[in-house]
């Protein structure tokens, strides 16, 4: 699945203020529910939190990829955001997170879930991509940089 199919400009959130992992995940859940009214923000939030309880989705280098399979979700949905300031995400390298890609997939999309996670992780493994995204000054710029970076990868 391409990043362009997962992400939309309205779900590219630049310099989100967040005081905690929970608050940030709640903001993401609410943003998704605004764009996809058939999905419930509380359900999204609870599923993301349940996944975090299994282990942090902070993958290191200031990046987190919170994700879950979601009942009632019809298609894979991505949310890209930068945070200001960086937030403690219990990452393995103990670095706070300032670059995050949340992924929701349909409940029965196990292989799609794993494949898409691998693609996103590979993209964020590139320090040049991370640096570009962190420099974005607006949500539109963040979206454009992400799509360009994915196309070049």
Residue frames as a rotation matrix with the C-alpha (Angstrom) as fourth column:
UNK 1
0.581 0.814 0.000 0.00
0.814 -0.581 0.000 0.00
0.000 0.000 -1.000 0.00
UNK 2
-0.231 -0.685 0.691 1.38
0.626 -0.648 -0.433 3.41
0.745 0.333 0.578 -0.91
UNK 3
-0.728 -0.092 -0.679 1.76
0.623 -0.502 -0.600 6.19
-0.285 -0.860 0.423 1.60
UNK 4
-0.917 0.395 -0.055 -0.42
-0.376 -0.810 0.451 8.34
0.133 0.434 0.891 -0.63
UNK 5
-0.249 0.855 -0.454 -3.25
0.004 0.470 0.883 5.79
0.969 0.218 -0.121 -0.25
UNK 6
-0.178 0.099 -0.979 -2.88
0.898 0.424 -0.121 5.80
0.403 -0.900 -0.165 3.55
UNK 7
-0.512 -0.259 -0.819 -2.40
0.689 -0.693 -0.211 9.46
-0.513 -0.673 0.533 4.27
UNK 8
0.358 0.591 0.723 -4.36
0.843 -0.537 0.022 12.62
0.401 0.602 -0.691 3.53
UNK 9
-0.445 -0.529 0.722 -3.45
0.208 -0.846 -0.492 16.28
0.871 -0.069 0.486 4.01
UNK 10
0.296 0.659 0.691 -6.12
-0.561 -0.466 0.684 16.54
0.773 -0.591 0.232 6.72
UNK 11
0.998 0.002 -0.056 -4.43
0.042 0.630 0.776 13.75
0.037 -0.777 0.629 8.69
UNK 12
0.011 -0.998 0.057 -0.95
0.786 -0.027 -0.617 15.25
0.618 0.052 0.785 8.44
UNK 13
0.905 0.422 -0.052 -0.59
0.323 -0.603 0.729 17.22
0.277 -0.677 -0.682 11.65
UNK 14
0.046 -0.956 0.289 2.37
0.456 -0.237 -0.858 19.52
0.889 0.171 0.425 12.05
UNK 15
-0.769 -0.552 0.323 3.77
-0.025 -0.479 -0.878 20.49
0.639 -0.683 0.354 15.45
UNK 16
0.358 0.907 -0.222 0.99
0.114 0.193 0.974 19.04
0.927 -0.374 -0.034 17.56
UNK 17
-0.351 -0.392 0.851 1.23
-0.791 -0.363 -0.493 20.16
0.502 -0.846 -0.182 21.16
UNK 18
0.507 0.507 -0.697 1.12
-0.045 0.824 0.565 17.18
0.861 -0.255 0.440 23.43
UNK 19
0.210 -0.400 0.892 1.85
-0.942 -0.328 0.075 16.74
0.263 -0.856 -0.445 27.07
UNK 20
-0.240 -0.252 0.937 1.79
-0.584 0.809 0.069 12.93
-0.776 -0.531 -0.341 27.15
UNK 21
-0.993 -0.113 -0.024 1.51
-0.095 0.687 0.721 9.81
-0.065 0.718 -0.693 25.03
UNK 22
-0.467 0.882 0.063 -2.13
0.773 0.442 -0.455 9.37
-0.429 -0.164 -0.888 26.06
UNK 23
0.141 0.512 -0.847 -3.05
0.032 -0.858 -0.513 12.95
-0.989 0.045 -0.137 25.16
UNK 24
-0.554 -0.421 -0.718 -1.35
-0.685 -0.259 0.681 12.65
-0.473 0.869 -0.145 21.79
UNK 25
-0.968 0.219 0.120 -3.11
0.250 0.863 0.438 9.36
-0.008 0.455 -0.891 21.00
UNK 26
-0.141 0.953 -0.269 -6.43
0.671 -0.107 -0.734 10.93
-0.728 -0.284 -0.624 22.03
UNK 27
-0.029 0.064 -0.998 -5.80
-0.447 -0.894 -0.044 13.86
-0.894 0.444 0.055 19.65
UNK 28
-0.877 -0.332 -0.347 -5.01
-0.459 0.369 0.808 11.41
-0.140 0.868 -0.476 16.85
UNK 29
-0.725 0.666 0.174 -8.16
0.641 0.746 -0.183 9.38
-0.252 -0.021 -0.968 17.57
UNK 30
0.090 0.783 -0.616 -10.27
0.332 -0.606 -0.723 12.53
-0.939 -0.139 -0.314 17.47
UNK 31
-0.334 -0.287 -0.898 -8.68
-0.675 -0.592 0.440 13.68
-0.658 0.753 0.004 14.19
UNK 32
-1.000 -0.011 -0.006 -9.44
-0.012 0.766 0.643 10.32
-0.003 0.643 -0.766 12.59
UNK 33
-0.415 0.909 -0.039 -13.05
0.780 0.333 -0.530 10.34
-0.469 -0.251 -0.847 13.84
UNK 34
-0.005 0.378 -0.926 -13.54
-0.176 -0.911 -0.372 13.82
-0.984 0.161 0.071 12.37
UNK 35
-0.536 -0.297 -0.790 -12.43
-0.801 -0.117 0.587 12.59
-0.267 0.948 -0.175 8.94
UNK 36
-0.715 0.294 -0.634 -14.16
-0.086 0.863 0.497 9.21
0.694 0.410 -0.592 9.22
UNK 37
-0.379 0.606 0.699 -17.42
-0.885 -0.459 -0.081 9.85
0.272 -0.649 0.710 11.13
UNK 38
0.573 0.609 -0.549 -18.40
-0.433 0.793 0.428 6.15
0.696 -0.007 0.718 11.09
UNK 39
-0.072 -0.679 -0.730 -15.43
0.547 0.585 -0.598 5.50
0.834 -0.443 0.329 13.39
UNK 40
0.887 0.461 -0.014 -15.66
0.218 -0.391 0.894 6.31
0.407 -0.797 -0.447 17.08
UNK 41
0.252 -0.836 0.488 -12.84
-0.523 -0.542 -0.658 8.34
0.814 -0.089 -0.574 18.67
UNK 42
0.314 -0.106 0.943 -13.10
-0.925 0.188 0.329 6.49
-0.212 -0.977 -0.039 21.99
UNK 43
0.923 0.043 0.382 -12.84
0.017 0.988 -0.152 3.10
-0.384 0.147 0.912 20.28
UNK 44
0.675 -0.728 0.123 -9.82
0.124 -0.052 -0.991 4.22
0.728 0.684 0.055 18.26
UNK 45
0.154 -0.614 0.774 -8.15
-0.819 -0.517 -0.247 5.62
0.552 -0.597 -0.582 21.36
UNK 46
0.533 0.118 0.838 -8.85
-0.716 0.590 0.372 2.49
-0.451 -0.798 0.399 23.40
UNK 47
0.967 -0.192 0.165 -7.45
0.250 0.830 -0.500 0.23
-0.041 0.525 0.850 20.66
UNK 48
0.436 -0.853 0.286 -4.29
-0.116 -0.368 -0.922 2.34
0.893 0.369 -0.260 20.34
UNK 49
0.135 -0.339 0.931 -3.81
-0.967 -0.248 0.050 2.34
0.214 -0.907 -0.362 24.11
UNK 50
0.827 0.200 0.526 -4.40
-0.347 0.917 0.197 -1.41
-0.443 -0.345 0.827 24.30
UNK 51
0.815 -0.580 0.015 -1.65
0.325 0.436 -0.839 -1.91
0.480 0.688 0.544 21.72
UNK 52
0.183 -0.770 0.611 0.72
-0.514 -0.605 -0.609 0.38
0.838 -0.203 -0.506 23.67
UNK 53
0.521 0.070 0.851 0.13
-0.835 0.249 0.491 -1.74
-0.177 -0.966 0.188 26.78
UNK 54
0.976 -0.180 0.127 1.65
0.204 0.954 -0.221 -4.68
-0.081 0.241 0.967 24.90
UNK 55
-0.006 -0.998 -0.066 4.83
0.852 -0.040 0.522 -2.68
-0.523 -0.053 0.851 24.39
UNK 56
0.135 0.017 -0.991 5.79
-0.101 -0.994 -0.031 0.77
-0.986 0.104 -0.132 23.25
UNK 57
0.689 0.123 0.714 5.52
0.681 0.228 -0.696 1.52
-0.248 0.966 0.074 19.56
UNK 58
0.747 -0.575 -0.333 8.42
-0.558 -0.815 0.156 3.98
-0.361 0.070 -0.930 19.92
UNK 59
0.931 -0.336 0.143 10.94
0.361 0.794 -0.488 2.51
0.050 0.506 0.861 17.47
UNK 60
0.122 -0.932 -0.341 13.84
0.787 -0.118 0.605 4.83
-0.604 -0.342 0.720 18.26
UNK 61
-0.741 -0.546 0.391 15.39
0.671 -0.605 0.428 7.97
0.003 0.580 0.815 16.82
UNK 62
-0.822 0.437 -0.364 12.42
-0.226 -0.839 -0.496 10.01
-0.522 -0.325 0.788 18.03
UNK 63
-0.564 0.602 -0.565 9.92
-0.670 0.066 0.740 7.97
0.483 0.796 0.366 15.97
UNK 64
-0.648 0.458 0.609 6.80
-0.219 0.653 -0.725 6.06
-0.730 -0.603 -0.323 17.03
UNK 65
-0.733 0.476 -0.486 4.38
-0.470 0.163 0.867 4.02
0.492 0.864 0.104 14.94
UNK 66
-0.614 0.607 0.504 1.28
-0.380 0.333 -0.863 3.42
-0.692 -0.722 0.026 17.08
UNK 67
-0.631 0.369 -0.682 -1.01
-0.636 0.257 0.728 0.99
0.444 0.893 0.072 15.31
UNK 68
-0.598 0.478 0.643 -3.99
-0.284 0.624 -0.728 -1.28
-0.750 -0.618 -0.237 15.74
UNK 69
-0.841 0.538 0.050 -6.57
0.310 0.405 0.860 -3.32
0.442 0.739 -0.508 13.93
UNK 70
-0.857 0.515 -0.026 -9.95
-0.370 -0.649 -0.665 -1.69
-0.360 -0.560 0.746 14.36
UNK 71
-0.477 0.786 0.392 -13.46
0.755 0.595 -0.274 -3.18
-0.449 0.166 -0.878 14.25
UNK 72
0.541 0.819 -0.189 -15.59
0.554 -0.516 -0.653 -1.29
-0.633 0.248 -0.733 11.73
UNK 73
-0.041 -0.641 -0.766 -12.61
-0.449 -0.673 0.587 0.13
-0.892 0.369 -0.261 9.89
UNK 74
0.836 0.488 0.250 -13.10
0.021 0.427 -0.904 -0.35
-0.548 0.761 0.347 6.14
UNK 75
0.740 -0.630 0.235 -9.64
0.277 -0.033 -0.960 0.70
0.613 0.776 0.150 4.89
UNK 76
0.008 -0.824 -0.566 -6.16
1.000 0.022 -0.018 1.37
0.027 -0.566 0.824 6.18
UNK 77
0.852 0.266 0.451 -5.83
0.234 -0.964 0.126 4.89
0.468 -0.002 -0.884 7.61
UNK 78
-0.089 -0.938 -0.336 -2.65
0.945 0.028 -0.327 6.73
0.315 -0.346 0.884 8.46
UNK 79
0.972 0.218 0.085 -1.95
0.176 -0.920 0.351 9.82
0.155 -0.326 -0.933 10.52
UNK 80
0.008 -0.999 0.047 1.42
0.836 -0.020 -0.548 11.55
0.548 0.044 0.835 10.34
UNK 81
0.913 0.295 0.281 2.34
0.136 -0.870 0.473 14.10
0.384 -0.394 -0.835 12.94
UNK 82
-0.347 -0.938 0.024 5.23
0.415 -0.176 -0.893 15.97
0.841 -0.300 0.450 14.39
UNK 83
0.645 0.547 -0.534 5.05
0.705 -0.157 0.691 17.05
0.295 -0.822 -0.487 18.00
UNK 84
-0.368 -0.717 0.591 6.35
0.207 -0.683 -0.700 20.06
0.907 -0.136 0.400 19.83
UNK 85
-0.061 -0.994 0.095 7.80
-0.988 0.073 0.132 19.42
-0.139 -0.086 -0.987 22.29
UNK 86
-0.409 -0.175 -0.896 8.92
-0.390 0.921 -0.002 15.79
0.825 0.349 -0.444 21.94
UNK 87
0.420 0.712 0.563 6.97
-0.871 0.143 0.469 13.35
0.254 -0.688 0.680 24.13
UNK 88
-0.630 -0.559 0.540 8.13
-0.707 0.700 -0.099 10.45
-0.322 -0.444 -0.836 26.27
UNK 89
0.308 0.727 -0.614 6.88
-0.904 0.425 0.049 7.34
0.297 0.540 0.788 24.49
UNK 90
0.477 -0.214 0.853 8.76
-0.515 0.718 0.468 4.68
-0.712 -0.662 0.233 26.45
UNK 91
0.785 -0.243 -0.570 10.88
-0.505 0.282 -0.816 3.97
0.359 0.928 0.099 23.37
UNK 92
0.844 -0.478 -0.243 13.60
0.522 0.836 0.169 1.33
0.122 -0.270 0.955 23.61
UNK 93
-0.107 -0.943 0.316 16.33
0.757 -0.283 -0.589 3.96
0.645 0.176 0.744 23.08
UNK 94
-0.026 0.224 -0.974 14.69
0.938 -0.331 -0.102 6.18
-0.346 -0.916 -0.202 25.74
UNK 95
-0.960 -0.277 0.044 14.55
0.270 -0.871 0.411 9.10
-0.076 0.406 0.911 23.30
UNK 96
-0.246 0.917 -0.315 11.39
0.013 -0.322 -0.947 11.22
-0.969 -0.237 0.067 23.31
UNK 97
-0.330 0.261 0.907 9.20
0.892 0.401 0.209 11.06
-0.309 0.878 -0.365 20.20
UNK 98
-0.322 0.250 -0.913 8.61
-0.158 -0.965 -0.208 14.02
-0.933 0.077 0.350 17.91
UNK 99
-0.514 0.163 -0.842 7.71
-0.853 0.009 0.522 12.14
0.092 0.987 0.135 14.73
UNK 100
-0.563 0.444 0.697 4.79
-0.202 0.743 -0.638 9.76
-0.801 -0.500 -0.329 14.72
UNK 101
-0.615 0.471 -0.633 2.85
-0.676 0.099 0.730 7.74
0.407 0.877 0.257 12.17
UNK 102
-0.431 0.577 0.694 -0.35
-0.485 0.501 -0.717 6.15
-0.761 -0.645 0.064 13.49
UNK 103
-0.772 0.145 -0.619 -1.84
-0.518 0.422 0.744 3.29
0.369 0.895 -0.250 11.48
UNK 104
-0.198 0.783 0.590 -5.32
-0.561 0.403 -0.723 1.80
-0.804 -0.474 0.360 11.68
UNK 105
-0.822 -0.013 -0.569 -6.29
-0.507 0.470 0.722 -1.20
0.257 0.883 -0.393 9.59
UNK 106
0.249 0.953 -0.171 -9.45
-0.779 0.302 0.550 -3.30
0.576 -0.004 0.817 9.29
UNK 107
0.367 -0.022 0.930 -9.78
-0.844 0.413 0.343 -5.98
-0.392 -0.910 0.133 11.94
UNK 108
0.776 0.012 0.630 -9.19
0.103 0.984 -0.146 -8.86
-0.622 0.178 0.762 9.52
UNK 109
0.899 -0.437 -0.029 -6.29
-0.164 -0.275 -0.947 -7.27
0.406 0.856 -0.319 7.62
UNK 110
0.812 -0.580 0.070 -3.46
0.098 0.254 0.962 -9.01
-0.576 -0.774 0.263 9.46
UNK 111
0.145 -0.816 0.560 -1.02
0.932 0.302 0.199 -9.36
-0.332 0.493 0.804 6.53
UNK 112
0.380 0.058 0.923 -1.77
0.556 -0.812 -0.178 -5.88
0.739 0.581 -0.341 5.20
UNK 113
0.991 0.007 0.131 -1.15
-0.105 -0.557 0.824 -4.57
0.079 -0.831 -0.551 8.72
UNK 114
0.535 -0.839 0.104 2.27
0.382 0.350 0.855 -6.22
-0.754 -0.418 0.508 8.94
UNK 115
0.059 -0.507 0.860 3.32
0.998 0.005 -0.066 -5.27
0.029 0.862 0.506 5.40
UNK 116
0.586 0.243 0.773 2.28
0.342 -0.939 0.036 -1.64
0.734 0.243 -0.634 5.85
UNK 117
0.956 -0.290 -0.037 4.04
-0.053 -0.298 0.953 -1.40
-0.287 -0.910 -0.300 9.22
UNK 118
0.260 -0.910 0.323 7.23
0.733 0.404 0.547 -2.71
-0.628 0.094 0.772 7.62
UNK 119
0.128 -0.159 0.979 7.02
0.873 -0.451 -0.187 -0.13
0.471 0.878 0.081 4.81
UNK 120
0.845 0.235 0.480 6.47
0.013 -0.907 0.420 2.75
0.534 -0.349 -0.770 7.24
UNK 121
0.802 -0.595 -0.046 9.29
0.134 0.105 0.985 1.59
-0.582 -0.797 0.164 9.51
UNK 122
0.099 -0.789 0.606 11.65
0.957 0.243 0.160 1.37
-0.273 0.564 0.779 6.53
UNK 123
0.386 0.106 0.917 10.75
0.553 -0.822 -0.138 4.90
0.738 0.560 -0.375 5.44
UNK 124
0.901 0.039 0.431 11.34
-0.279 -0.709 0.648 6.31
0.331 -0.705 -0.628 8.93
UNK 125
0.685 -0.728 -0.007 14.58
0.582 0.542 0.607 4.38
-0.438 -0.420 0.795 9.25
UNK 126
0.067 -0.623 0.779 16.12
0.880 -0.332 -0.341 6.90
0.471 0.708 0.526 6.80
UNK 127
-0.203 -0.222 -0.954 17.59
0.808 -0.588 -0.035 9.81
-0.553 -0.778 0.298 8.77
UNK 128
-0.985 -0.149 0.084 17.21
0.169 -0.774 0.610 12.13
-0.026 0.616 0.788 5.74
UNK 129
-0.294 0.952 0.088 13.46
0.395 0.037 0.918 11.47
0.870 0.305 -0.386 5.66
UNK 130
0.223 0.355 -0.908 13.15
0.973 -0.019 0.231 12.05
0.065 -0.935 -0.350 9.40
UNK 131
-0.595 -0.547 -0.590 15.10
0.596 -0.792 0.134 15.31
-0.540 -0.272 0.797 9.15
UNK 132
-0.887 0.306 0.345 12.97
0.144 -0.526 0.838 16.58
0.438 0.794 0.422 6.26
UNK 133
0.010 0.979 -0.203 9.71
0.594 0.158 0.789 15.82
0.804 -0.129 -0.580 8.03
UNK 134
0.084 -0.039 -0.996 10.89
0.971 -0.222 0.090 17.51
-0.224 -0.974 0.019 11.23
UNK 135
-0.845 -0.483 -0.232 11.60
0.410 -0.862 0.298 20.70
-0.344 0.157 0.926 9.27
UNK 136
-0.375 0.776 0.506 8.02
0.719 -0.101 0.688 21.04
0.585 0.622 -0.520 7.99
UNK 137
-1.000 0.000 -0.001 6.37
0.001 -0.843 -0.538 24.32
-0.001 -0.538 0.843 8.96
UNK 138
-0.286 0.958 -0.037 2.79
-0.940 -0.288 -0.183 23.39
-0.186 -0.017 0.982 8.09
UNK 139
0.038 0.414 0.909 0.55
-0.222 0.891 -0.397 20.36
-0.974 -0.186 0.126 7.79
UNK 140
0.935 0.299 -0.189 0.42
-0.225 0.090 -0.970 20.76
-0.273 0.950 0.151 3.99
UNK 141
0.261 -0.924 -0.280 4.21
-0.902 -0.130 -0.412 20.84
0.344 0.360 -0.867 3.82
UNK 142
-0.346 -0.340 0.874 4.46
-0.722 0.692 -0.016 17.80
-0.600 -0.637 -0.485 6.10
UNK 143
0.534 0.643 0.549 2.09
-0.079 0.684 -0.725 15.87
-0.842 0.344 0.416 3.82
UNK 144
0.900 -0.186 -0.395 3.96
-0.424 -0.160 -0.892 16.88
0.103 0.970 -0.222 0.65
UNK 145
-0.058 -0.992 0.114 7.35
-0.988 0.042 -0.146 15.98
0.140 -0.121 -0.983 2.12
UNK 146
-0.173 0.056 0.983 6.07
-0.484 0.865 -0.134 12.58
-0.858 -0.499 -0.123 3.28
UNK 147
0.794 0.537 0.285 4.58
-0.006 0.476 -0.880 11.71
-0.608 0.697 0.381 -0.11
UNK 148
0.703 -0.603 -0.377 7.71
-0.641 -0.307 -0.703 12.90
0.308 0.736 -0.603 -1.96
UNK 149
-0.222 -0.827 0.516 9.97
-0.958 0.283 0.040 10.95
-0.179 -0.486 -0.856 0.39
UNK 150
0.103 0.351 0.931 7.94
-0.235 0.918 -0.320 7.76
-0.967 -0.186 0.177 0.00
UNK 151
0.958 0.277 -0.080 7.91
-0.123 0.141 -0.982 8.10
-0.260 0.950 0.169 -3.80
UNK 152
0.432 -0.875 -0.219 11.69
-0.819 -0.279 -0.501 8.54
0.377 0.396 -0.837 -3.84
UNK 153
-0.046 -0.457 0.888 12.29
-0.833 0.508 0.218 5.51
-0.551 -0.730 -0.404 -1.60
